[in-house]
């Protein structure tokens, strides 16, 4: 069976499954729309949480970024996994006991202020839109390759699918859809990883394969180091980022994970606090399966990519003899070749592939374009190939010449990863607007039915805006998502931590801290990502992705200083804060 037909079957079959589940689990009340009725079993909630948390960045982009930048990419591994542990152990049980299933709801009630609630709504929406842009780009990348459409059309198709099951099913539909999506995405990640490990090292488990010895008598990492140095790249195991930047990036990703609103709400979909802890444990197991495999997939993929493009003798391969996968991804605009020396061979090494900013504005070229139209400069080096790092996981099965059904499975898994997180984020946006802004702040008298209508309308608008950011993203998938984590770390995380563990933290401190954290981090990101800030202007060498940690520190300091200079919270609030830290049961999650 042809790859195209298999891809249509796998992706189409998975879509039919997701939509069928959404129809079966259609939300009929705000409680079902917001928290799935509070009756999801822990193991199912663990799978749904894992699918919600492991986005397109985890599935598509994480192995790619580790593959291309080596050791520095481990900051993403440490930050995201460590952040989940922090969330499960330090925040989720207390928030679950407090009984508020959205961040703005917690902030509004804990800090007895609609102003604080509104600022938390703004923070939540900014974080969620930044995050969802990465998911939509991931969907566009998959569809551009496998459905033979351009990335923009792929984004629009993804918007339509998410619209259907997120707006119709709410959290109830999304939860059970995400259980199915987890199964699809983990199979799609692990099956090719096992194939690759067997092919490259002879080991069944990728985790052990990474430390294996290859036919050349050297380990995978030693081989990668030597290949990288020969081609002019830095050693794979050497770091380029400064230690402080690695530390700040890891901390931003970790604390940002703990403050992500679409993951926090997951702990309200189970009946009891005990079940919230159990589902957190299950989710960690399900997440670890993929995350412990990522370094191996990155290493195997990098070896395969270099050897396939340059040939075993590193002399380059004639373009006419390049395998079909190269030309397939070239047509999708995610790989491009420019014959700088006119020898008809493809040479991949360190250096810019192209001079200037062709077609896509970031160094990529439309695969169907005439390569000779691009201005080149000998000082760029001999590199003739542009490779978008977001394709590494998707292209790996083709590079390794795995069976067509494996390639089709990976496509379905990538779509599942992107759509599962996108749906969760869009629900958070719609909930923030309908429940926290409309019901709790602007118009408390609206009925349950009207609130549900507002939630669905907000989801529709959110999907349209998310689609725009997916078509016009500020970077590749993992970068975009890292920015969202930085914003979460600098704005939401401190106000939740202080709200749980400090009886002295008051409205003035929380509002001041959130504003300072959010504005400082957003300003830094906008300056360096959109206004042309250069690397030598970075404060202490801290990248925009890592600046969320600085914003978080500023948030804590400002909140502490302002709260100490203003009156303490009312006594009843202080008693509530003390009560939620007492380890005893809580009632069912509620929507009001």
ZAVEX-671350 format. One line per field, with one value per residue (C-alpha): residue in three letters; x, y, z; residue number from 1. Coordinates in steps of 0.02 Angstrom, whole numbers, plus 32768, in hexadecimal, padded with zeros to 4 digits. Layout:
<marses>
type	[ALA  ...]
xx	[X  ...]
yy	[Y  ...]
zz	[Z  ...]
seq	[NUM  ...]
</marses>
This chain:
<marses>
type	[UNK  UNK  UNK  UNK  UNK  UNK  UNK  UNK  UNK  UNK  UNK  UNK  UNK  UNK  UNK  UNK  UNK  UNK  UNK  UNK  UNK  UNK  UNK  UNK  UNK  UNK  UNK  UNK  UNK  UNK  UNK  UNK  UNK  UNK  UNK  UNK  UNK  UNK  UNK  UNK  UNK  UNK  UNK  UNK  UNK  UNK  UNK  UNK  UNK  UNK  UNK  UNK  UNK  UNK  UNK  UNK  UNK  UNK  UNK  UNK  UNK  UNK  UNK  UNK  UNK  UNK  UNK  UNK  UNK  UNK  UNK  UNK  UNK  UNK  UNK  UNK  UNK  UNK  UNK  UNK  UNK  UNK  UNK  UNK  UNK  UNK  UNK  UNK  UNK  UNK  UNK  UNK  UNK  UNK  UNK  UNK  UNK  UNK  UNK  UNK  UNK  UNK  UNK  UNK  UNK  UNK  UNK  UNK  UNK  UNK  UNK  UNK  UNK  UNK  UNK  UNK  UNK  UNK  UNK  UNK  UNK  UNK  UNK  UNK  UNK  UNK  UNK  UNK  UNK  UNK  UNK  UNK  UNK  UNK  UNK  UNK  UNK  UNK  UNK  UNK  UNK  UNK  UNK  UNK  UNK  UNK  UNK  UNK  UNK  UNK  UNK  UNK  UNK  UNK  UNK  UNK  UNK  UNK  UNK  UNK  UNK  UNK  UNK  UNK  UNK  UNK  UNK  UNK  UNK  UNK  UNK  UNK  UNK  UNK  UNK  UNK  UNK  UNK  UNK  UNK  UNK  UNK  UNK  UNK  UNK  UNK  UNK  UNK  UNK  UNK  UNK  UNK  UNK  UNK  UNK  UNK  UNK  UNK  UNK  UNK  UNK  UNK  UNK  UNK  UNK  UNK  UNK  UNK  UNK  UNK  UNK  UNK  UNK  UNK  UNK  UNK  UNK  UNK  UNK  UNK  UNK  UNK  UNK  UNK  UNK  UNK  UNK  UNK  UNK  UNK  UNK  UNK  UNK  UNK  UNK  UNK  UNK  UNK  UNK  UNK  UNK  UNK  UNK  UNK  UNK  UNK  UNK  UNK  UNK  UNK  UNK  UNK  UNK  UNK  UNK  UNK  UNK  UNK  UNK  UNK  UNK  UNK  UNK  UNK  UNK  UNK  UNK  UNK  UNK  UNK  UNK  UNK  UNK  UNK  UNK  UNK  UNK  UNK  UNK  UNK  UNK  UNK  UNK  UNK  UNK  UNK  UNK  UNK  UNK  UNK  UNK  UNK  UNK  UNK  UNK  UNK  UNK  UNK  UNK  UNK  UNK  UNK  UNK  UNK  UNK  UNK  UNK  UNK  UNK  UNK  UNK  UNK  UNK  UNK  UNK  UNK  UNK  UNK  UNK  UNK  UNK  UNK  UNK  UNK  UNK  UNK  UNK  UNK  UNK  UNK  UNK  UNK  UNK  UNK  UNK  UNK  UNK  UNK  UNK  UNK  UNK  UNK  UNK  UNK  UNK  UNK  UNK  UNK  UNK  UNK  UNK  UNK  UNK  UNK  UNK  UNK  UNK  UNK  UNK  UNK  UNK  UNK  UNK  UNK  UNK  UNK  UNK  UNK  UNK  UNK  UNK  UNK  UNK  UNK  UNK  UNK  UNK  UNK  UNK  UNK  UNK  UNK  UNK  UNK  UNK  UNK  UNK  UNK  UNK  UNK  UNK  UNK  UNK  UNK  UNK  UNK  UNK  UNK  UNK  UNK  UNK  UNK  UNK  UNK  UNK  UNK  UNK  UNK  UNK  UNK  UNK  UNK  UNK  UNK  UNK  UNK  UNK  UNK  UNK  UNK  UNK  UNK  UNK  UNK  UNK  UNK  UNK  UNK  UNK  UNK  UNK  UNK  UNK  UNK  UNK  UNK  UNK  UNK  UNK  UNK  UNK  UNK  UNK  UNK  UNK  UNK  UNK  UNK  UNK  UNK  UNK  UNK  UNK  UNK  UNK  UNK  UNK  UNK  UNK  UNK  UNK  UNK  UNK  UNK  UNK  UNK  UNK  UNK  UNK  UNK  UNK  UNK  UNK  UNK  UNK  UNK  UNK  UNK  UNK  UNK  UNK  UNK  UNK  UNK  UNK  UNK  UNK  UNK  UNK  UNK  UNK  UNK  UNK  UNK  UNK  UNK  UNK  UNK  UNK  UNK  UNK  UNK  UNK  UNK  UNK  UNK  UNK  UNK  UNK  UNK  UNK  UNK  UNK  UNK  UNK  UNK  UNK  UNK  UNK  UNK  UNK  UNK  UNK  UNK  UNK  UNK  UNK  UNK  UNK  UNK  UNK  UNK  UNK  UNK  UNK  UNK  UNK  UNK  UNK  UNK  UNK  UNK  UNK  UNK  UNK  UNK  UNK  UNK  UNK  UNK  UNK  UNK  UNK  UNK  UNK  UNK  UNK  UNK  UNK  UNK  UNK  UNK  UNK  UNK  UNK  UNK  UNK  UNK  UNK  UNK  UNK  UNK  UNK  UNK  UNK  UNK  UNK  UNK  UNK  UNK  UNK  UNK  UNK  UNK  UNK  UNK  UNK  UNK  UNK  UNK  UNK  UNK]
xx	[8000  8043  807F  7FFC  7F6D  7FAE  7FC3  7F11  7ED3  7F34  7F11  7E5E  7E3C  7E81  7E18  7D7C  7DA4  7DBD  7D1E  7CBC  7CF7  7CC9  7C18  7C09  7C4C  7BF0  7BEB  7B3C  7B69  7BF1  7C32  7C49  7C8F  7D0E  7D41  7CF3  7C75  7D02  7CF1  7D86  7DE5  7E99  7EEF  7E87  7EA9  7F63  7F62  7EFE  7F75  800C  7FBE  7F8D  803B  809F  807D  80C1  815D  817A  814D  818C  820A  8262  82C8  82ED  8332  839C  83D7  8412  8457  848D  84AE  8456  83B4  83B1  8372  82CB  82CC  82F7  8284  81E8  81F6  822C  81A0  811F  815E  8158  80A5  806B  80BC  80BA  8021  7F9D  7F5E  7F4D  7EF5  7E83  7E57  7E3B  7DB4  7DD6  7DF9  7E41  7ED7  7E74  7DED  7E6F  7EC4  7E1F  7DE0  7E86  7EB0  7DFA  7E07  7DB8  7E4C  7EC1  7E4A  7E48  7F06  7F11  7E97  7F09  7FA3  7F4A  7F12  7FBE  8012  7F92  7F98  8055  8053  7FC9  8026  80AB  8028  7FD7  807F  80A0  7FFC  8027  80D2  8085  7FFC  8071  80D8  805A  7FBD  8022  7FDD  803A  8056  7FCE  7F4A  7F85  7F69  7EB8  7E8F  7ECF  7E65  7DCA  7DE9  7E0F  7D78  7D06  7D35  7D6E  7CD6  7C5B  7C9F  7CF1  7D62  7CFC  7D15  7DC9  7DF7  7DC0  7E02  7EAB  7EAD  7EA1  7F20  7F9D  7F94  7FAD  803D  809F  8094  80C5  815E  8199  8183  81FC  8270  827E  8297  8321  8376  8376  83B6  8441  8479  8423  83D2  8315  8302  8334  8365  83EF  8416  8456  84E9  850D  85A7  8591  85E4  8676  869D  866A  85D2  8542  8574  862D  85FD  858B  8614  868E  8611  85E1  8696  86C0  8632  865F  85D8  85FB  860D  8562  8585  85D0  8568  8555  84E4  852D  850F  84A0  8434  8420  83F0  8374  8328  8312  82C5  8250  8215  8201  819F  8141  8106  80C8  8065  8017  7F5B  7F27  7F85  7F49  7E92  7EB1  7EB8  7E02  7DBF  7DD4  7D5D  7DD5  7E7B  7EC1  7E92  7EEA  7F8B  7F74  7F53  7FEF  8056  800B  802B  80E2  80F7  80A3  810B  81AE  8198  81AC  8227  82A7  82A2  82BE  837E  8390  831E  8380  8428  83F5  839D  8435  84AA  8431  8416  84CF  84FE  846B  8486  8544  855C  85C9  8667  862A  864A  8594  850F  84D9  8432  83EA  8412  83C8  8343  828C  8277  82EB  8284  81E0  8212  825D  81B3  8169  81E3  8239  82DB  8330  83CF  8436  84C6  8547  85DE  8580  85BA  8509  8529  84D3  854C  850F  8583  858F  8565  84CC  8479  843B  8462  83D2  831F  82C9  8212  81E9  824D  82BC  8337  82C3  829B  8201  8230  81E6  8246  82D8  836F  83DB  8375  83BE  8451  84E4  8583  8621  863F  85A7  860B  85EE  8549  84C6  8436  83B0  835D  82CB  82EA  8230  8232  82AE  8230  81BC  8246  82A4  823F  8256  8310  8322  82B8  823A  8196  8110  8097  8116  8125  8067  805C  80D8  806F  7FD3  8034  8076  7FC7  7F86  800D  7FEA  7F2D  7F22  7F7F  7F2C  7E81  7EB1  7EF6  7E5F  7DED  7E54  7E41  7D86  7D71  7DD5  7D64  7CBB  7CD0  7D53  7D30  7C76  7C2C  7C9D  7CC4  7C58  7BAD  7B93  7ADA  7AEF  7AA1  7AFC  7AC2  7AFE  7BA7  7BBA  7B8F  7C12  7C92  7C72  7C75  7D19  7D61  7D33  7D89  7E1F  7E31  7E32  7EB9  7F1D  7F15  7F5C  7FF0  8007  8017  8088  80EF  817F  81F4  81F9  8186  81F3  822A  8178  8143  81DB  81A2  80F7  814B  81B2  8116  80C1  8158  8162  80A9  8040  80B7  80EB  8039  7FFF  8093  807E  7FC2  7FD8  806D  8063  7FD4  801D  8014  7F8A  7F34  7FAC  8044  7FFB  7FC1  8066  80CC  8066  8071  812C  8150  80E4  8116  81D1  81D3  8164  81CD  826D  821F  81D6  8279  82E7  8269  8211  8277  8322  837D  842A  847F  84FF  846F  842F  842F  84B5  84A5  83F5  838D  82D7  82A2  82F9  82C9  8229  8294  82CA  8215  81E5  8269  822E  817B  81A7  820D  818C  80FC  8157  8189  80DD  807F  80EF  80C8  800C  7F85  7F7F  7EF1  7E4D  7E51  7DDA  7E52  7EE4  7E7F  7E58  7F11  7F3D  7EB0  7EDF  7F8A  7F3B  7F46  7E93  7E0E  7DAE  7D07  7CE2  7D1D  7C98  7C81  7C3F]
yy	[8000  80AD  8127  81A9  812D  80EC  819E  81CB  812C  8148  8203  81F3  815F  81BC  8256  81EA  819F  824A  8292  81F5  8206  82C0  8296  820A  827A  8319  8394  83C1  842F  84A8  8425  83A9  8431  8471  83D9  8342  832E  8309  824D  8217  817C  81A1  8134  8180  822E  8203  81D6  8272  82DE  8291  82B2  8363  8387  8332  83AC  83BE  8405  8360  82EF  8350  83CE  8393  8309  8383  840A  838B  8342  83EA  843F  83A6  83BD  8465  8412  83B1  8450  842C  8378  83A9  8440  83EE  834C  83A2  841F  8396  834B  83F8  840F  8364  836E  8426  8474  83FD  83AF  8459  84A9  8412  8425  84E0  84AC  852A  84D8  856D  85D9  867D  8633  8604  86AD  870D  86B1  869E  8756  878F  87FF  8808  8871  87E2  876A  87D3  87E1  8724  870F  877C  8718  8674  86AC  86EF  864D  85DE  863A  8638  857E  8551  85A8  8521  8498  84E1  84F0  843A  8406  846F  841A  836C  8393  83EF  8352  82C6  8315  8373  841D  84BA  84DB  8562  84EC  8468  84E1  8505  844A  8434  84C8  8477  83D1  8421  8493  83FE  8396  8420  8490  83FE  838E  8408  83BA  8319  82FE  833A  82C6  8225  8261  827E  81CD  818E  8210  81D7  8124  8160  81D7  8161  80D4  814D  8186  80DF  806D  80CE  80EB  802F  8013  8097  8050  7FA1  7FE3  8052  7FF2  7F49  7F76  7F63  7FEE  809B  80CF  804B  805F  8110  80CC  803D  8023  8034  7FCF  8049  8012  80BB  80F0  8151  81F1  81E0  81C4  825C  82C8  8294  82AE  8358  8394  8354  83BA  8458  844C  8452  83AA  835D  834B  83FA  848E  8535  858C  85D8  857D  8609  8602  8545  855A  85E7  858C  84EB  854A  85AB  850B  84B3  853C  8564  84AF  84BB  8557  8519  8531  84A5  8423  8464  8450  8396  8376  83AC  8328  829B  827C  8293  82E0  8230  8210  82B1  826F  81C5  8210  827C  81DF  8185  821C  8221  816B  8189  8226  81D0  814E  81D5  8246  81C0  8192  8241  8248  81A3  81D9  827D  8224  819C  821B  828E  8200  81C7  8277  82A0  81F9  81F9  82AA  82A8  81F0  8178  81C9  827A  82B3  82DD  8283  82B7  8310  829C  8208  8251  81E0  8207  8244  82D7  8311  82F2  8366  83E0  83ED  8410  84A2  8459  8423  8486  8475  84FB  84BD  853F  84F1  84B0  83FB  83B4  8364  8387  83C2  83D3  8427  84BA  8565  85BE  855F  85FE  86B6  8729  86FD  86A2  866A  863E  86CB  865D  8610  8590  8586  8547  8499  84BF  8562  857C  856C  85D5  8670  8673  86E6  8688  86BF  8654  8694  8632  8590  84F9  84C6  84B1  8467  84B7  843B  8472  8420  8404  8379  8306  8291  8296  8274  81F2  815B  818E  81AE  8102  80B5  806C  8020  8095  8068  80A8  814E  815D  8134  81BF  823B  8209  8215  82C3  8300  82B0  8306  83B1  83A6  835F  83F3  8472  8437  8444  84F3  852F  84EF  8551  85EF  85D9  85B0  864A  86B9  8669  8634  86A8  8747  873D  86D8  870C  87C0  8814  87C1  874C  8734  86D4  8626  8581  8575  8624  8603  8565  85CB  864E  85C2  857C  8627  864F  85A9  85D5  867F  862E  85AE  8639  869B  85FC  85D4  8680  8664  85B6  8601  868E  863E  869A  8602  8546  84DE  84C0  8577  85B8  8542  8571  8627  85F4  859A  8635  869F  8620  861B  86D8  86FC  8668  85F8  8675  86AD  85F9  85C8  8662  8648  8598  85AE  8662  869F  874F  8762  87DE  8826  88B7  8846  87C4  8844  88A5  8806  87C1  8864  8878  87C3  87C0  886B  8853  87A6  87D9  8875  880E  878E  8812  8872  87DD  877B  8804  88A5  8866  885F  8812  878A  8802  8865  87D2  87F2  877F  8717  86DE  86AE  86E5  8631  8637  86E7  86A8  867B  8731  8767  86E7  8726  87D9  87A0  8750  87E8  886B  8804  87ED  88A5  88E9  886E  8896  8950  8939  88EF  8831  87CB  87B6  8731  86BD  86B9  8690  8601  85BE  85C1  8562  84E6  84B4  8477  83FC  8351  8316  82F3  8372  836F  8357  83D9  8459  84D9  8564]
zz	[8000  7FD3  8058  8027  8038  80DE  811E  80EE  8143  81E4  81F5  81B5  8228  82BF  8295  8287  8332  8384  833A  836A  841D  841D  83E5  8466  84F3  84C1  8552  858C  8621  8657  86D2  8643  85D1  8652  86BA  8661  86EE  876A  8750  86E4  8725  875C  86DA  864C  8691  8699  85E0  85B4  861B  85C4  8518  854C  858F  8503  8479  83CA  841D  8479  83E8  8350  838B  8429  83D7  834B  83BD  841E  8379  8338  83D4  8437  84EF  84FD  84C7  856A  85BF  856B  85A9  865C  8661  861F  8681  8721  870E  8706  87AA  87F8  87BD  87F8  88A4  88D1  8880  883E  88E3  8937  88A4  8899  8950  893D  88C0  8835  878E  8731  875D  8752  87C3  8845  8838  8840  88DB  8935  891D  8933  889B  87EF  87B7  87E2  878C  86ED  86E8  8700  866E  8601  8636  8613  8566  8536  8570  851A  8474  8471  8496  841C  838E  839A  8391  82F7  82A1  82CC  827A  81E0  81D0  81D6  8159  80E3  80CF  80D7  808E  800A  8037  806B  8124  812B  80E5  8161  81F1  81B3  81AA  825D  8297  824F  82A7  8350  833E  832B  83C1  8438  8420  841D  84A6  851E  85A2  85A3  84E9  84EF  8580  852C  8484  84D6  851B  8468  842E  84B2  8473  83C0  83E5  8457  83D8  834F  83B1  83F6  835E  82ED  8382  839D  82E2  82E0  8379  832F  8288  82CC  8367  836E  8415  8427  84A7  8467  8517  851D  8464  8480  84E4  846C  8400  8344  82B9  82BA  836C  83B6  8419  83CB  8425  83F8  8342  8346  8392  8309  827C  82C1  82CF  8220  81D8  8239  82BE  8379  83D0  83EF  84A9  84BA  84F1  8498  8514  85B2  8655  8695  85F9  8608  86BF  869D  8607  866B  86FD  8689  8635  86DE  8735  8696  868E  8740  8712  8671  8680  8609  8672  871B  86E9  86CB  8786  8798  8721  87A1  8835  88C9  88FF  8910  885A  8827  8873  8822  8777  878C  87AB  8715  86A8  86DD  86A9  8601  85E3  8613  858B  8505  855F  8585  84CC  8488  849C  843E  83AF  83A4  839D  8321  82B3  82AD  827A  81F3  81B1  81A0  8153  80DA  8099  8091  806B  80CC  8086  80B3  8000  7FE0  7F7A  7ECC  7ED5  7E50  7EC2  7F61  7FAE  7F98  804B  8029  7F95  7FF1  807F  8002  7FB0  805B  806F  8109  80B5  802B  7FC4  7F6E  7F00  7F32  7EDD  7E44  7E55  7E59  7F04  7FA9  8030  80E4  8161  81D8  8192  814F  80C2  8070  8073  809A  80C5  8038  802B  80E0  812E  819A  8120  80D2  801B  7FC5  7F89  7EDF  7EC9  7E53  7EC6  7E54  7E7F  7F2E  7F4E  7F9A  7FEB  7FF7  80A7  80E1  80DA  806B  80B8  8030  8093  80FE  8176  81E2  828A  82A2  8221  8279  82CC  8235  81B6  821E  81E3  812D  8144  8193  8107  8180  813F  80FD  8189  820A  81AD  81A6  8260  8289  8226  8288  832C  8306  82DE  837F  83E7  839D  83A1  8452  849D  842A  8463  851B  8503  84A1  852B  85AB  8543  852F  85E9  861C  85B4  85D8  868E  86D7  8674  8646  86D7  8767  8736  86B3  86BF  8755  872B  8688  8685  8675  85C0  8596  85E6  857C  84E1  850D  8529  847B  8428  8481  8444  8390  839B  83F1  8365  82E1  833E  835F  82A6  827D  82F2  82AA  81FD  823A  82C8  831F  8311  8305  8373  840C  840E  8408  8493  84FC  84F5  8538  85CA  85F0  85F7  8669  86DC  86EB  8707  8741  87A2  882C  884F  8865  88D3  8942  8946  898B  8A00  8A3E  8AAC  8AA2  89E5  89B9  8920  8907  890D  8897  8815  8819  880A  8778  8718  8732  8706  866A  8626  8642  85EF  855E  853F  8539  84C4  8450  8447  841C  83B4  8353  835F  8329  83D0  83BA  8420  846A  84B9  851F  85DA  8625  8586  85B6  851D  8507  8529  85D3  8607  8658  86EF  8701  86F1  8775  87EF  87D3  87F0  8898  88D1  88A0  88E8  898E  899E  896F  89E0  8A74  8A5E  8A4F  8AC3  8AD7  8A89  8AEA  8B73  8B16  8A82  8AF4  8B41  8A92  8A65  8B03  8AE7  8A34  8A71  8AED  8A9A  8A9F  8A19  89B4  8960  88A9  882C  8804  877B  87E7]
seq	[1  2  3  4  5  6  7  8  9  10  11  12  13  14  15  16  17  18  19  20  21  22  23  24  25  26  27  28  29  30  31  32  33  34  35  36  37  38  39  40  41  42  43  44  45  46  47  48  49  50  51  52  53  54  55  56  57  58  59  60  61  62  63  64  65  66  67  68  69  70  71  72  73  74  75  76  77  78  79  80  81  82  83  84  85  86  87  88  89  90  91  92  93  94  95  96  97  98  99  100  101  102  103  104  105  106  107  108  109  110  111  112  113  114  115  116  117  118  119  120  121  122  123  124  125  126  127  128  129  130  131  132  133  134  135  136  137  138  139  140  141  142  143  144  145  146  147  148  149  150  151  152  153  154  155  156  157  158  159  160  161  162  163  164  165  166  167  168  169  170  171  172  173  174  175  176  177  178  179  180  181  182  183  184  185  186  187  188  189  190  191  192  193  194  195  196  197  198  199  200  201  202  203  204  205  206  207  208  209  210  211  212  213  214  215  216  217  218  219  220  221  222  223  224  225  226  227  228  229  230  231  232  233  234  235  236  237  238  239  240  241  242  243  244  245  246  247  248  249  250  251  252  253  254  255  256  257  258  259  260  261  262  263  264  265  266  267  268  269  270  271  272  273  274  275  276  277  278  279  280  281  282  283  284  285  286  287  288  289  290  291  292  293  294  295  296  297  298  299  300  301  302  303  304  305  306  307  308  309  310  311  312  313  314  315  316  317  318  319  320  321  322  323  324  325  326  327  328  329  330  331  332  333  334  335  336  337  338  339  340  341  342  343  344  345  346  347  348  349  350  351  352  353  354  355  356  357  358  359  360  361  362  363  364  365  366  367  368  369  370  371  372  373  374  375  376  377  378  379  380  381  382  383  384  385  386  387  388  389  390  391  392  393  394  395  396  397  398  399  400  401  402  403  404  405  406  407  408  409  410  411  412  413  414  415  416  417  418  419  420  421  422  423  424  425  426  427  428  429  430  431  432  433  434  435  436  437  438  439  440  441  442  443  444  445  446  447  448  449  450  451  452  453  454  455  456  457  458  459  460  461  462  463  464  465  466  467  468  469  470  471  472  473  474  475  476  477  478  479  480  481  482  483  484  485  486  487  488  489  490  491  492  493  494  495  496  497  498  499  500  501  502  503  504  505  506  507  508  509  510  511  512  513  514  515  516  517  518  519  520  521  522  523  524  525  526  527  528  529  530  531  532  533  534  535  536  537  538  539  540  541  542  543  544  545  546  547  548  549  550  551  552  553  554  555  556  557  558  559  560  561  562  563  564  565  566  567  568  569  570  571  572  573  574  575  576  577  578  579  580  581  582  583  584  585  586  587  588  589  590  591  592]
</marses>
